[in-house]
């Protein structure tokens, strides 16, 4: 009963977590706009409930030390606070009558038109709110509860705790270059052949960067990235203008004659794995379940 009461006392847990981070009672009190005795009483209450010391105060040195049991409580307290924030976001989204969908731009370009047509046919397109960011960023947003569902890419099957994934495609990577580039050999090139060339890349948060860096490490080279952007058409324009080469999955087929994808001939090439992902703890509302069904039908043929 005592331990259960601890986890109902959310304010006390929040004070405790912040105290382990700041290690100053008065500063914690100021952050929460309460008195210092309030923080002291909350800590004493937690220690009484657990029958142990959570934080040791060294008055002579003016320092605080988290005890072993304090460190154990900290793990559970942080998890509970995170779950509370996640629950609030999920409830707010459900009340809004919508589904928040993560859409990495490069996946959006390839797959969302078909999804949008199917959703519109069912009168559901206006019921989604999109979050456009790279796959890594979208995954973090999913974990925080900022979105309910995301399309995303990875270079290995996703094995994230509490995240359900459904793979719907796997695509090789290629070097994209101007059609008149001397290295634009349709038979392919090795990564080492472009070691002295400039590159135009996506910004942080895109899986392409992970694959690119992996190949660079294997080839023991440091390619020069001269510009980064999240906008695919802008990247294509720069590549066509000879500003630099690009590195993308081969499903990105530019509808133009001045940019060509050149296959990479390196062994054990990473592939771009496209997946649908959501939290295993998320309970989809009937509306969200209907939208999910349409998306799964488009991507997985369900």
Secondary structure, DSSP 8 states (H G I E B T S, - for coil): -HHHHHHH-HHHHHHHHHHHHH--HHHHHHHHTS-HHHHHHHHHHHHHHHTS--EEEETTTTEEEE-HHHHHHHHHHHHHHHHHHHHHHHHHHHHTT-EEEEE-HHHIIIIIHHHHHHHHHTT-GGGEEEE---HHHHHHHHHHTS-SEEEEEESS----TTEEEEEEEEEEEEEEEETT-TT--TT-B-GGGGTTSEEEEE-TT-HHHHHHHHHHHHHT---EEEEEES-HHHHHHHHHTTS-BEEEETT---SSSSEEEEEB--TT--EEEEEEEEETT----HHHHHHHHHHHHHHH--
